[in-house]
Each structure stands twice: as structure tokens, then as C-alpha cells.
């Protein structure tokens, strides 16, 4: 994600690090290169121009700090401007009112139907007391209703549909009647997409919005489509006045164009981002987190959030004590692996750490992670507690029990201390965030 843009921007920053001062000449050259990098990343032409204009004005008009290098000052301003262009702060989902209606719209293939279920799952996680109903109003795509029903079953949220009905307005009206009579709190409405913008689609959405009076009209945009997503978002906003955007497929080869441009063009916030195919792979869009990722700073903000959601406070405190006393064992390692797995793939977590984002060829697959777990499970309690030495015969037995080679066991033992150090830092992210607050913590990580 954003790999090409990140590399180009880092190259621009590296060129400034050799300068002792910021001059109009080297600033002009730097912003020209930034502009080219943004255009290459499919950022809207007008947005790219406005972005570099603001950066240049701030650099030339700002106070030069003697204690900070020119390169660092320029990076800081680019980071701040990127975050501002994407909204500066997180935008809350509006769930006020007796029945909160959320209508999702967008072109076909943007991931609307899956996003309905992801959004419902996110609401359940943040407020499990809200009763939700998914509404199947995409009657154009034959498989849309079946897909939404299966997704609804997987998250245990009911789906309203009318077999054989061809008018989505009628479906929406019946769904609202059911919501009122049965006490639902949230309606998430899946609407029909098209391969391109057309008059019928917009008229249908306008009528549906007029009846439902939704709290949120969220445009679902495929982040890999760049400026096309921006143009489409602007047209949807003109016709149905969207309240925000959800970016999907940010785990793929997104070029950053949509992420940087949509908010500036529509003046409506980016609210969520899809970062994977699983139902839980939806997170609140944080402009500063996105700016960090674009500039190659990792994603500490969302890593802390994942830690706060998945790490048990009591286990965490016990683990920290063990680490300080150097009494961390294979048994503890096994427990820690279980906690880390709840946060997502190990490779994705490593890339969220500052400085690890460029490790595209990281040689630590989920398969290897599973092998480590199997080897520890094949140990005896005394071996896991490190009260006995892992002799060759013991290692041979562990290898046989876990279906690996003795060399694999030897590598695990050899790398145990190194991995312990990595795991030591992960729970501290949560503790540090609680003590310092996210803002101070991010400043600390960026230096």
C-alpha cells in the first residue's frame, strides 16, 4: 500500500537532509518533486497543486528552528498538510435518533455489500446493545441479496429482503416498518451499484434518501481506482449529499490518490477504511495514521488500538514483570502468540511498527508462525518452563511431535531470545499510550 509514493517522498526528504538551510531554491525543487510524486500516485491534479502551494507557503513563512534539520522541518510540514487534507481528526459515525439509518452507495465492485456487514460488525463491537437490521436494496446484482444474507448470518445480524421484489423503494419502506414495530436501533441499507454513473441510479438513490432520511449517506470507494473514485464521489455528493466516505481495498495496491483527494474535493470526511477481506478488517479512518503510512512512519496509532482491544490487562502486567526479571519462558511465549494472533497477521503487525513498512519480503509467514506454535505445544511442561535443558534427544522428539525437522527446532531455540525482545515492545505500546496519550506517543516515535 502506497509503496511507490512512500519511496518517492522519502527520496525527496533524503535530498534535503544534505542542506544546512532551507532556501527558496531547494524548497521549490523539493515541492516540485512532491507534486510529481503525488500526480504519479493518481492524486487529483488540482488537489496536488493546492497541496504543494500550502506546503511551500508554510515552509517559507515559518520560523526556522536551529535545533531541527531542514529535512526534518520539511517532513513535519508535509505530514501536517497531508493529515489536514484528509480531515485532520477522526470523524464520528452519527448514530443519534430513535432509528439510525445508514445508507451505503457507490459503483458496482466497490465492495458495498461486504462493507455493510463490516460496518455492522464494527457497530456491534463498539456498542453491542444496539439492535441492527441489514436491508437488501441492491436488486440489480443477482447475487447481492444472497451475499448479504450469508454475511448477516456470519455476524448474527438479521437481513431484511422481499423475494421477487424489483422496487428497492418498497423494500426500504417495509424495512422501516419492521424496524419501528420490532424496536431496531440501526438500519444499514445496501443500495444498487452500476458500472458507471447513470440517471436512473441517482434518481433511485434520491427517492430512497428522501423517504429514509438517513443519518449517514456513506459513499463506498475502491481506493485502487484513484482519481476515478474522486470524480464519482463528487457526483454522488452533488446528487445525494453524502456525509462521508469509506475507502475499501486499502490492503491492495492503492496509489493514495483517493485517500488524499476525496475529502478535499467533496469537503466530506473519510470515516472508515477497509484493510482486508475479513469482516473485522474495517477501522476508523485516522488522517494522521494515514499520513504516517504514506510517509513510511508505520502505523503506531492503529497498532495501539489493536493492542488495547486484544491485550488482557492482567496478563499484560504479569508479562511485563516476567520480561523485567528475564524469566520469560516458552509457556509465556505461547500465550503471547495467542494474544498477537488476535490482532491480525504477524506480518501485518510488524509493518505497523515504525521503520518496518518497507519489509515487503519479510521472511516470516503465517506458516512459520504456526510451526513455532506447534513446536512449543510439543514440549513437555518442564521444557516450556525452561527447567530442563533442551538436549538433542529432546529436540528430536519435539521435531517429530510437531512434524518439523530438528533444524527447525534448533532455529527456534537460537532465535528465541531475539523474538522475546520484539514481543517485549508490543505490550509496552499499550502501556506507553495509556501513560502519555496517543498524541504525545506519536511525537515520541517520530523523534
C-alpha positions, -999 to +999 in steps of 0.1 A: +000+000+000+013+034-011+048+018-015+058+037-047+046+071-033+064+064+000+097+057-018+095+088-039+087+111-009+115+096+011+138+102-018+128+139-017+134+141+020+168+125+017+178+151-008+170+179+017+190+163+045+223+173+030+213+210+030+223+232+060+194+257+054+161+258+037+162+283+007+136+292-018+156+273-044+159+240-026+123+243-014+110+249-049+128+219-062+115+197-033+079+208-037+081+202-074+093+167-068+065+162-042+039+174-067+052+149-094+051+121-068+015+129-059+004+131-095+021+098-102+001+084-072-031+095-090-038+124-067-063+148-082-044+175-103-060+205-085-055+189-051-018+182-058-013+218-068-030+232-038-011+208-015+023+219-026+013+255-026+003+253+011+035+234+019+057+259+002+039+289+019+043+273+053+080+265+048+089+299+035+067+317+061+075+296+091+101+300+118+133+281+111+144+261+141+181+258+146+178+226+165+159+208+137+174+200+103+159+214+071+149+179+061+130+172+094+112+206+091+101+198+056+089+163+066+069+177+095+051+202+073+044+177+046+030+153+073+008+180+088-005+191+054-013+155+044-033+150+076-051+183+071-061+174+035-076+141+048-095+158+076-070+163+105-091+143+130-113+112+131-149+117+121-175+101+143-204+080+129-238+096+136-260+071+153-283+096+170-321+093+169-346+065+176-337+046+144-304+055+129-304+048+091-271+044+073-273+042+035-243+030+015-239+040-021-213+037-048-204+020-080-205-018-087-174-035-075-165-010-048-174-035-020-206-020-007-223-053+003-193-066+022-188-032+038-224-033+051-216-064+071-182-049+082-198-017+094-225-037+113-197-058+129-179-026+139-211-011+155-216-043+174-181-042+187-184-005+198-220-007+211-233-043+215-267-031+228-278-016+195-302-039+175-293-038+139-310-047+106-293-051+073-315-041+044-311-057+009-319-029-015-294-039-042-319-056-066-297-051-097-269-076-090-283-111-089-260-124-061-262-093-039-291-105-017-277-140-012-243-124-003-258-101+022-278-129+038-247-150+042-227-121+056-256-113+080-256-149+093-219-148+099-222-118+122-256-128+136-274-098+123-308-102+106-312-093+069-345-078+055-354-087+020-385-093-001-382-123-026-391-113-061-395-076-054-379-054-081-386-019-065-359-011-039-381+018-025-408-007-015-381-028+002-369+002+021-404+012+033-412-023+045-378-025+063-386+008+081-420-005+091-403-036+106-377-016+123-403+006+140-425-023+151-397-046+163-375-020+180-344-019+158-319+008+165-298+008+133-307+001+097-278-004+073-291-002+037-272-018+008-281+000-024-276-009-061-244+000-078-237+004-115-207+000-137-208+038-143-229+068-132-263+070-147-295+090-142-317+060-131-293+051-103-292+087-090-329+091-092-334+059-072-310+070-045-326+104-043-360+088-037-347+064-012-329+091+007-360+113+008-380+085+024-355+070+048-340+104+059-307+086+068-283+100+095-254+089+072-251+085+035-217+069+030-200+066-003-180+034-007-149+039-029-124+014-041-091+030-032-073+014-061-093+034-086-076+067-077-090+098-094-119+079-108-132+073-073-127+111-066-148+121-096-175+096-087-176+107-051-180+143-062-210+133-084-227+113-057-222+142-033-238+166-058-269+144-062-275+128-028-252+149-004-230+122+011-220+125+047-187+107+044-166+081+025-155+046+033-123+036+014-121-001+006-092-023-006-065-003+011-047-036+017-041-039-020-021-018-045-038+015-036-019+045-050-030+070-024-049+092-049-083+086-035-072+088+002-056+122-003-081+137-028-117+127-018-120+147+013-105+179-003-128+176-033-161+167-015-154+185+018-169+154+035-149+133+059-133+100+053-149+079+080-137+043+076-111+022+057-112-014+047-078-030+053-085-067+045-111-092+034-122-104+068-154-090+085-132-074+112-110-057+087-127-023+090-112+006+111-120+042+117-101+064+093-075+084+111-059+111+089-027+112+110-024+074+108-028+076+070-002+104+068+022+082+088+017+053+064+021+074+033+054+088+046+066+054+058+064+060+096+045+028+103+010+029+119+015+031+156-019+047+162-038+017+149-013-007+164-021+008+199-058+005+192-054-032+183-034-038+215-060-020+236-087-042+221-069-076+224-044-075+252-056-086+286-046-061+313-038-086+340-019-109+316-001-079+303+011-067+337+023-103+346+042-105+313+060-072+318+071-084+352+085-116+337+103-096+310+119-073+335+131-103+355+143-122+324+120-151+334+100-151+301+096-188+291+083-208+261+050-211+280+047-173+282+057-172+245+028-195+236+004-173+255+018-142+238+015-157+204-022-163+211-027-127+220-008-114+190-028-136+166-060-119+178-046-086+164-042-100+129-014-115+108+020-113+123+034-098+091+008-070+090+015-062+127+053-059+120+046-035+092+027-012+116+059-007+136+080+024+126+107+015+101+092-019+092+069-008+064+094-014+036+098-051+046+078-065+016+100-096+015+097-102+053+106-139+058+081-147+085+050-162+070+019-173+089+030-209+082+063-203+101+043-187+129+022-219+131+053-241+131+066-222+161+033-228+179+033-265+171+069-269+184+061-253+217+029-274+221+051-305+215+072-296+245+067-310+280+056-286+308+091-286+322+106-278+288+082-249+283+091-236+317+129-240+308+136-260+339+153-287+319+179-283+291+167-290+255+191-317+247+195-332+212+172-361+221+145-338+234+148-316+203+144-346+181+113-357+200+098-321+197+105-322+159+088-355+155+058-344+176+053-311+156+060-325+122+092-305+115+129-311+112+154-309+141+170-279+123+137-261+127+137-267+164+174-256+166+165-223+148+136-217+172+158-221+202+185-199+187+160-172+178+140-173+210+159-145+227+157-123+196+120-128+193+115-122+230+129-087+226+104-080+198+075-092+218+087-071+248+080-040+229+044-048+218+027-047+252+047-016+261+029+002+232-003+000+251+012+009+284+030+039+269-001+051+251-021+050+283+005+070+302+013+095+276-017+098+254-017+090+217-006+124+205+025+126+227+033+090+219+033+096+182+056+126+187+079+104+207+080+077+180+087+102+152+115+118+172 
